C-alpha cells in the first residue's frame, strides 16, 4: 500500500524508499529529481518582434503549491518536497503548502520533518483538519496513542482519513465499541472496503494476531538505526557506519541488521546482504522488510522459485499491496504464470494507478492471460 495512512512496517517503508531511488535512475517508478531543469526554446519571431521572446515567469507560491500536490498525487515525493519547500519559502503563511510538505516528508519516511511542517501549518491555523490528521498519524506511528487519539478526534469531523487510524487505534487498545464506530464509518465511505476486517474484529470483540501484525505500528528504532535509514534513503555511504554503530551497542538489533542488509543489497553485495537478512529473520521471523530483501537477493541470484516462496509468505502475512506484492507479481511474470501475475498487478494498479512499472506489468500479464 502506498505509504500514506497505513505504514506497514518501518523496514518495509524504508525498502520502498530504496526502490524509488534505484528506479529513479532508470526513469521509472516515481520519477523525481527534486528540481526540474526547464529548457527555454528560442522562439523564432525576431523578424516580427525585433528581439527574442520573453521567458515565462517563474511560478509564484500558490503555483508551486499546486505543482507540489500534483507531484505528491503522482508519487513523486522528492519533487513534491521541493515544490512545497519553495512555496513556503516564498510565502511562509501558505498553510496548505506547509500541510503538503508535512505529508511529502511523512510519506518519505521522515516523520520528524513531517511533524515540523504540520506544526507550522497548525501555528497558522490551529484547527486545520489535514494537519491535525498528519500529526495524529505520526503520533500513532510512534505508538503514542493518547496523543494520537486527541489529534485524530479533532481532525475526524472534516478529515475522513482519520477514521481508519482511529479504528486501528481503538482495536489495539481493546476499545471495541469505539473501534466499531470508526470502522463502520470507514467502510461506509467511498473506497473504504479495506476496513472490513477492522469492522469484523470490532464486532467480534477480538483482535487476532494476524490482524494485529497488520495494523500495529512498528516498534521505535534506535537513534543510530533511524540515522542509518535516513542516510540510506539519501543515498549516503555513511549509512553503513550508522547501522554498524547500532550493532555495536546491540548485536541483536534486528532493525540494524535489516538496514545493513539493504545497504549491501543497494551496493550489489548480495552475499553480505543475504547474511544480514537471514540474521534479521532469525531474530524476527515475521520481519516483512527482511523477507522482501532476502527474496530480492535470491531472485537476483537466479533462485526465483525460492524468492517466490518468501514473497508468497510475505503477502499472506500482509495482504494489502506492498513491496512483496510487486516482487511476487514480477516473479510470476518472469515464470510466465500470467494468471497469478495478473491478479497481483490488478491489486497494485488499484492502489497506485499512476505507476508506470505497474501499468507495463499489467498489460503484459493481460496479454499473457489472453485478456
Residue pairs with C-beta under 8 A, 6 or more apart in sequence:
1 8
1 320
1 321
1 322
1 351
2 75
2 107
2 351
2 352
3 13
3 16
3 107
3 109
4 103
4 107
4 161
5 137
5 161
5 164
5 165
6 164
6 215
6 320
7 13
7 141
7 217
7 218
8 214
8 288
8 318
8 320
8 322
9 218
9 287
9 288
9 289
9 318
10 218
10 221
10 229
10 255
10 289
11 218
11 255
11 258
11 259
11 287
11 288
11 289
11 290
12 288
12 289
12 292
12 318
12 322
12 323
13 109
14 109
14 229
14 232
14 233
14 259
14 262
14 289
15 262
15 289
15 292
15 293
15 323
16 322
16 323
17 108
17 109
17 232
17 233
18 232
18 233
18 262
18 265
18 266
19 29
19 323
20 29
20 30
20 32
20 77
21 233
21 235
21 266
22 266
23 29
23 30
23 357
24 30
24 31
24 32
24 33
24 78
28 356
28 357
29 355
29 356
29 357
30 74
30 75
30 76
30 77
30 355
31 76
32 71
32 76
32 77
32 78
32 79
32 80
33 78
33 79
34 78
34 79
34 81
34 82
35 82
36 79
40 55
40 56
42 52
42 53
43 52
43 53
45 53
46 52
59 67
60 90
61 86
61 87
61 88
61 90
61 91
61 94
61 97
62 87
62 91
62 94
64 83
64 84
64 86
64 87
64 90
64 97
65 83
65 84
65 87
65 94
65 96
65 97
65 100
67 83
68 79
68 80
68 81
68 82
68 83
68 84
68 87
68 97
68 100
68 101
68 104
69 80
69 100
71 77
71 79
71 80
71 83
72 80
72 100
72 103
72 104
72 107
73 354
74 354
75 352
75 354
75 355
77 104
77 107
77 108
78 108
80 100
80 104
81 101
81 104
81 105
81 108
84 97
84 98
84 100
84 101
84 104
84 117
85 101
87 94
87 97
87 100
88 94
88 97
88 98
88 101
88 120
91 97
93 124
95 121
95 124
95 125
95 128
95 131
96 121
96 130
98 117
98 118
98 120
98 121
98 124
98 131
99 117
99 118
99 121
99 128
99 130
99 131
99 134
101 114
101 117
102 114
102 115
102 116
102 117
102 118
102 121
102 131
102 134
103 114
103 130
103 134
104 114
105 111
105 113
105 114
105 117
106 114
106 115
106 134
106 137
106 138
107 114
108 233
109 229
109 230
109 233
110 230
111 138
111 141
111 142
114 134
114 138
115 134
115 135
115 138
118 131
118 134
118 135
118 138
119 131
119 135
121 128
121 130
121 131
121 134
122 128
122 131
122 132
122 135
125 131
127 154
129 154
129 155
129 157
129 158
129 159
129 162
130 155
130 159
132 151
132 152
132 154
132 155
132 159
132 162
133 151
133 152
133 155
133 159
133 161
133 162
133 165
135 151
136 147
136 148
136 149
136 150
136 151
136 152
136 154
136 155
136 162
136 165
137 148
137 152
137 162
137 165
139 145
139 147
139 148
139 151
140 148
140 152
140 165
140 168
140 169
140 217
141 217
141 218
142 217
142 220
143 217
143 219
143 220
145 169
145 172
145 173
148 165
148 169
149 166
149 169
152 162
152 165
152 166
152 169
153 162
153 166
155 161
155 162
156 162
156 163
156 166
156 182
160 185
160 186
160 189
163 182
163 183
163 185
163 186
163 189
164 182
164 186
164 192
164 195
164 198
166 178
166 179
166 182
167 179
167 182
167 183
167 186
167 195
167 198
167 199
167 202
168 179
168 198
168 215
169 179
170 176
170 178
170 179
170 182
170 202
171 179
171 183
171 198
171 201
171 202
171 207
171 211
171 215
172 207
172 212
172 215
172 216
174 207
176 201
176 202
176 203
176 205
177 202
179 198
179 201
179 202
180 199
180 202
180 203
183 195
183 198
183 199
183 202
184 199
186 192
186 195
186 198
186 199
187 193
187 195
187 196
187 199
194 320
197 211
197 214
198 211
198 215
201 207
201 208
201 211
210 317
213 286
213 317
213 318
214 317
214 318
214 319
214 320
221 229
221 255
222 246
222 249
222 250
222 253
222 255
222 256
224 242
224 243
224 245
224 246
224 249
224 256
225 242
225 243
225 246
225 253
225 255
225 256
225 259
227 242
228 239
228 240
228 242
228 243
228 246
228 256
228 259
228 260
228 263
229 239
229 259
231 238
231 239
231 242
232 239
232 259
232 262
232 263
232 266
239 259
239 263
240 260
240 263
242 259
243 256
243 257
243 259
243 260
243 263
244 256
244 260
246 253
246 255
246 256
246 259
247 253
247 256
247 257
247 260
250 256
252 283
254 279
254 280
254 283
254 284
254 287
254 290
257 276
257 277
257 279
257 280
257 283
257 290
258 276
258 277
258 280
258 287
258 289
258 290
258 293
260 276
261 272
261 273
261 274
261 275
261 276
261 277
261 280
261 290
261 293
261 294
262 273
262 289
262 293
264 270
264 272
264 273
264 276
265 273
265 293
265 296
265 297
270 297
270 300
270 301
273 293
273 297
274 294
274 297
274 298
277 290
277 291
277 293
277 294
277 297
278 294
280 287
280 289
280 290
280 293
281 287
281 290
281 291
281 294
284 290
286 317
288 314
288 317
288 318
288 322
288 324
289 323
291 310
291 311
291 313
291 314
291 324
292 310
292 311
292 314
292 323
292 324
292 327
294 310
295 306
295 307
295 308
295 310
295 311
295 314
295 324
295 327
296 307
296 327
298 304
298 306
298 307
298 310
299 307
299 327
299 331
304 331
304 334
304 335
307 327
307 331
308 328
308 331
308 332
308 335
311 324
311 327
311 328
311 331
312 328
314 322
314 324
314 328
315 322
315 324
315 325
315 328
315 344
318 324
320 351
321 347
321 348
321 350
321 351
321 352
325 344
325 347
325 348
326 344
326 348
326 357
326 358
328 344
329 341
329 344
329 345
329 348
329 361
329 365
330 341
330 361
332 338
332 340
332 341
332 344
332 365
333 341
333 361
333 364
333 365
333 368
336 368
338 365
338 367
338 368
338 369
339 369
341 361
341 364
341 365
341 368
341 369
342 362
342 365
342 366
342 368
342 369
342 371
345 358
345 361
345 362
345 365
346 362
348 355
348 358
348 361
348 362
349 355
349 358
349 359
349 362
352 358
